[in-house]
Amino acid sequence: MEKLQLIATAPMGLEAVVARELKDLGYMDLQVENGRVNFTGGPADICRTNLWLRSAGRILIKMGEFRATTFDELFEGTKALDWPTWIPEDGEFPVDGRSQKSQLTSVPACQGIVKKAVVEKMKETYHTEWFPEDGGRYVVEVTLLNDQAMLTLDTTGAGLHKRGYRKVSTEAPIRETMAAALIQLSRWQPERPLYDPFCGSGTILIEAAMIGWNIAPGLRRSFNSEGWPLLPEELWDAAREEAYDAVKDDIPLQIAGSDIDPNAIEIAEAAVKKAGFGKDIKLSVLPVAKAKPQGDYGVIITNPPYGERLGDDREAEAALKQFGLTALHYPTWSFFAISPSTTIENYFGRPADKKRKLFNGRIECNYYQFFGPLPPRGGRN
């Protein structure tokens, strides 16, 4: 099979992180666009990238792209694509859609046209008038942007942030994919301590432990494309075996966190256990003022509470102020916080060394980065 055009979707602002992850996995033929990174690969690469990408949203197969200003153009363009190669006769193929800055503005109408076109194409191959759609799931997506239609097949299913370790979450959890990106944007390495004083349900800590031990984040979950004829079981087995062989669980971790809310810590404990880090991540119920990170040259990565989350701005501001004070007691540590608050730098008494605009859910935030000194070379700290 010739190389496929693949897309790793990326939350806004994280495209470069996803591109770097793909490069680290050996994919060099990359093209970074808004909200996605395009790359090429074969069927085995669909399995690998679904298992390994930490900050991406989904892995899509790009079926085709063409100009569509009328429903006729959309129908003919879609029908010309090679759907039967991927979708078997019993496949279930719902259509998702979105439209921006295009003449075809009605998303339900576009979805209907695309569905009809795929059915017509399938009829030609399978010589039947009716499809039961009771087999595997093949989600088709039509995206219209500036009158260009792009048709994709979703290989992932539930978004890649669903790692399988979080059954319940706290009131305003950070997505696993975002937590992984924050860690990768920091300078943290597994030989350095890591602490989260507002750890909530423990997502940042668990993602750090998975990075520290080189555990593929998708190892404990399933994907829509398992069982697709072009992605047979042996491809998935080989990708999982490669991932299991890559685990380095003999590296000692110094990862800990605390939260003022006992309920959050209870949820975090359950998630930490489910993720397999019950003995390796230390958790405690503490206000930020009492947090005592251990070690030198450590890294604090956190998603502090803010007004929308606590429902009380005064309480949130007090917590942020206390967080800024903590930095005074840990001169060798580096501090990283994602927050919509504009007061963090005041509480640290200095501008952040780096700021990056990110969206936590739909909330526009900055990722404030205050660098401490790098650990001396040689010897652990």
ABEGO torsion letter per residue (X at the ends): XBBBBBBBBBBBGAAAAAAAAAAAAGBABBBBBBGBBBBBBBAAAAAAAAAABAABABBBBBAEBBBBABAAAAAAAAAABBAAAABBAABBBBBBBBBBGBABABAAAAAAAAAAAAAAAAAAAAGBABBAGABBBBBBBBBBBGGBBBBBBBAAEBBAABAGABABBBABBBBAAAAAAAAAABABBAABBBBBABAEAGAAAAAAAAAAAGBBAAAABBBAABGBAABBAAAAAAAAAAAAAABBAABBBBBBBBBABAAAAAAAAAAAAAAGAAAABBBBBBBAAABBBBEBGBBBBBBBBBAAAAGBAAAAAAAAAAAAAAAAABAABBBBBBBABAAAAAAAGBBBABBBBBBBEABBBBBBBBBBBBBBBEEBX
